[in-house]
Amino acid sequence: MKSQKIKTLNELQKTLHIIKRRGRKIGLITGCFDIIHIGHIKLFRFAKKHVDTLVVGLDNDKSIKLTKGQNRPIHDFRKRSETLSELTSIDYIFQIKAVFNHGSKDSEKYHSAIVNLLKPTHIITAPANDTFWKQKEERAKKFKIKFLKDQRKKNSSSTSIINALLKREF
């Protein structure tokens, strides 16, 4: 059964418009979130301390393959979104449907369109774990919204977990 937290962009736009009219702070985090680890949990907790409503945009499977390689994602969008929907710090989840390699001009255009559509008050990331954090910071400046950086040191990543598991013999 699909979680009530998982929305289309159009559904989310309508919902967030109402929330924002009430003066609530809306945070946006985007990413792959393939294998959930403590770094992800800490990022979501950090974000929720600063906003009333936390929205997570999840990359689609094809974009992850383009960006991270043919063996990724480990979990498809449905599994990743269902897992995230169980976290109390996350209020809404949507799929980033456009297919692109992260860091490309297409990626920037699409992410800017998402910000323009959803109109969050904050863009949030953890620079130690986010290769594209500078683009997110520039996007926040462009739209005149707050940019929050979780300054924790890198303590884990899905890629490092996958690589460690591949080295082990079972």
C-alpha positions as CSV (number, residue, x, y, z in Angstrom):
1,M,0.0,0.0,0.0
2,K,1.3,3.4,-1.0
3,S,2.1,5.7,1.9
4,Q,0.2,9.0,2.2
5,K,3.6,10.7,2.4
6,I,4.4,9.8,-1.2
7,K,3.0,12.5,-3.6
8,T,3.3,13.6,-7.2
9,L,4.8,17.0,-7.8
10,N,1.4,18.5,-8.6
11,E,-0.2,17.1,-5.4
12,L,2.7,18.4,-3.4
13,Q,2.6,21.8,-5.0
14,K,-1.1,22.2,-3.8
15,T,-0.4,20.9,-0.3
16,L,2.7,23.0,0.2
17,H,0.9,26.1,-1.0
18,I,-1.6,25.8,1.8
19,I,1.2,25.0,4.3
20,K,3.2,28.0,3.3
21,R,0.2,30.4,3.4
22,R,0.0,29.4,7.1
23,G,3.5,30.8,7.6
24,R,5.2,27.4,8.0
25,K,8.8,26.7,7.1
26,I,9.2,24.1,4.3
27,G,12.5,22.3,3.8
28,L,13.6,20.5,0.6
29,I,16.3,17.8,0.5
30,T,17.0,15.9,-2.7
31,G,19.1,12.8,-3.3
32,C,19.4,9.1,-4.0
33,F,19.0,7.7,-0.5
34,D,19.7,4.1,-1.7
35,I,20.9,2.4,1.4
36,I,19.7,4.4,4.4
37,H,22.4,4.9,7.0
38,I,23.0,7.0,10.1
39,G,24.3,10.0,8.1
40,H,20.9,10.2,6.3
41,I,19.0,9.9,9.6
42,K,21.1,12.7,11.1
43,L,20.5,14.9,8.1
44,F,16.8,14.4,8.3
45,R,16.8,15.1,12.0
46,F,18.9,18.3,11.5
47,A,16.5,19.5,8.8
48,K,13.4,18.8,10.9
49,K,14.8,21.0,13.7
50,H,14.8,24.0,11.4
51,V,11.6,23.5,9.4
52,D,8.0,22.6,10.0
53,T,7.5,20.4,6.9
54,L,10.3,18.3,5.4
55,V,10.0,17.3,1.8
56,V,12.4,14.8,0.2
57,G,12.9,14.5,-3.6
58,L,14.1,11.1,-4.5
59,D,16.1,10.5,-7.7
60,N,14.7,8.1,-10.2
61,D,16.4,4.8,-10.9
62,K,17.7,5.7,-14.4
63,S,19.4,8.9,-13.2
64,I,21.1,7.0,-10.4
65,K,22.4,4.5,-12.9
66,L,23.8,7.4,-15.1
67,T,25.4,9.1,-12.1
68,K,26.6,6.2,-9.9
69,G,27.0,3.3,-12.3
70,Q,25.2,0.3,-13.7
71,N,25.0,-1.6,-10.4
72,R,23.0,1.2,-8.8
73,P,20.5,1.8,-7.3
74,I,20.5,-1.3,-5.0
75,H,16.9,-0.5,-4.1
76,D,14.4,0.7,-6.7
77,F,12.4,3.9,-6.2
78,R,9.4,2.0,-4.7
79,K,11.5,0.4,-1.9
80,R,13.5,3.6,-1.2
81,S,10.3,5.8,-1.0
82,E,8.6,3.2,1.2
83,T,11.6,3.1,3.5
84,L,11.8,6.9,3.8
85,S,8.0,7.1,4.4
86,E,8.5,5.3,7.7
87,L,10.8,8.0,9.1
88,T,8.9,10.5,11.3
89,S,11.1,13.4,10.4
90,I,10.0,13.3,6.7
91,D,6.6,14.7,5.9
92,Y,6.5,14.2,2.1
93,I,8.4,12.4,-0.6
94,F,8.2,12.8,-4.4
95,Q,10.0,11.3,-7.3
96,I,12.4,13.4,-9.4
97,K,11.2,12.0,-12.7
98,A,13.5,13.6,-15.3
99,V,16.4,11.5,-16.3
100,F,19.8,13.2,-16.2
101,N,23.4,12.8,-15.0
102,H,23.9,14.9,-11.9
103,G,26.0,18.0,-12.4
104,S,24.7,18.5,-15.9
105,K,22.8,21.6,-17.2
106,D,19.7,19.4,-17.5
107,S,20.0,18.5,-13.8
108,E,20.3,22.1,-12.8
109,K,17.3,23.2,-14.9
110,Y,15.1,20.5,-13.5
111,H,16.1,21.1,-9.9
112,S,15.5,24.8,-10.4
113,A,12.1,24.0,-11.8
114,I,11.3,21.9,-8.7
115,V,12.2,24.8,-6.4
116,N,10.2,27.2,-8.5
117,L,7.2,24.9,-8.4
118,L,7.3,23.8,-4.7
119,K,8.6,27.1,-3.3
120,P,10.4,25.8,-0.2
121,T,11.7,28.2,2.4
122,H,14.9,26.2,2.8
123,I,17.2,23.9,0.8
124,I,19.1,21.6,3.1
125,T,22.1,19.3,2.6
126,A,25.2,17.8,4.2
127,P,28.2,19.1,2.2
128,A,30.4,16.3,3.5
129,N,28.2,13.7,1.7
130,D,26.9,15.8,-1.2
131,T,29.1,16.3,-4.2
132,F,26.6,18.9,-5.6
133,W,26.1,21.0,-2.5
134,K,27.5,24.1,-4.1
135,Q,24.9,23.9,-6.9
136,K,22.2,23.7,-4.2
137,E,23.7,26.7,-2.4
138,E,23.6,28.7,-5.7
139,R,20.1,27.6,-6.3
140,A,19.0,28.8,-2.9
141,K,20.7,32.2,-3.6
142,K,18.9,32.4,-7.0
143,F,15.5,31.8,-5.4
144,K,16.3,33.9,-2.3
145,I,15.6,31.1,0.1
146,K,17.7,29.9,3.1
147,F,20.4,27.3,2.5
148,L,21.1,25.1,5.5
149,K,24.2,23.0,5.8
150,D,24.5,20.1,8.2
151,Q,28.2,20.5,9.0
152,R,28.8,17.0,10.4
153,K,31.8,15.2,9.2
154,K,31.2,12.4,6.7
155,N,30.5,9.3,8.7
156,S,29.0,7.0,6.2
157,S,27.8,6.8,2.6
158,S,25.7,4.3,0.6
159,T,28.7,3.8,-1.8
160,S,31.1,3.1,1.1
161,I,28.7,0.6,2.6
162,I,28.2,-1.2,-0.7
163,N,31.9,-1.3,-1.3
164,A,32.6,-2.7,2.2
165,L,29.9,-5.4,1.7
166,L,31.4,-6.4,-1.7
167,K,34.8,-7.0,-0.1
168,R,33.4,-9.4,2.5
169,E,33.0,-13.2,1.9
170,F,29.7,-14.6,3.0
